[in-house]
């Protein structure tokens, strides 16, 4: 899960773990001044989560924006509300 160092960095991984998911986080240090990747996930800036998902043979790769109101799946497609 790439949390974009945003508001859900602390809580969303905890929720998923409580639901029984094995969670590995990237960019999950909320409150840092300079995020590792641009805050809004896009096809161009998600190579790390995409590669990590493939290398770990994970079932799902999740990337969220700084407000956690957009999610991309492991194929970098936007999952809409």
N, C-alpha and C positions, 0 to 999 in steps of 0.2 A: 504494500500500500504506500503510495506517494502522497503525503499529506500537505505538500506545498508549504510547510512550516506555518500553517494557518490555524484557525480557531479550533478545528477538530483534531489537531495533532495529538492531544492528550486523551480525549474521550472516545473517539471512534475506534481506535485499536482495542481499547479496554472493553467496549461493548461487543465487538466481534469475538474477542477471546472468551467473554462470558457466554456467548452463544456457541462456543465449541470450536471456533476457527483457530488455526495456527496462523499467526500474523507476523509478518516481517515488515518493518516500516522503513521508509526512506523519507528524508526531509521532514522529520517530525519533531522539530524543536520550535515550538510556537514562541513567538515574541522576538525572534532574531531580526535584526535590522535589514540584512541583505539575504534574501532567500536564495537557495541553491539553484532553483529553476524559476522561470517566470510563473507568476501566481496562477494564471489561467492555463489549464491544460490544453494542449493542442497537439496535432500530429507532429509538429516540428520539435517540440521540447520534451517528449516523453520517451526518448530512446533508452534511458536508464531503466525505467520501470518495465518497459517492453522486454529488454534483454534479460533483466533479472527474473521476470516471470517465466521466460523461456528456459533459462539456465537451471532454475530451481524446479522446473516442470510443475509449476504451481497451477492449481485449478483456475485461479482468477488473479488478475492484476488490477488494482484499483488506483486511480489517480483522481484526486479531488482538488478543487480550487481553494483559495484562501478562506472562503466563507462556507465551504463544504456544501454548495448547492448545485454543483455539476459533478458528474461522475463519468469516467471513461472506462470501458471494459478492456479486456486483455488484447483486443484487436484495435484499440485506440478509437473506438466508436463512442460517440456521446450517448449516454443513457439519459433520456429526458424524463422530466417529472411526469 
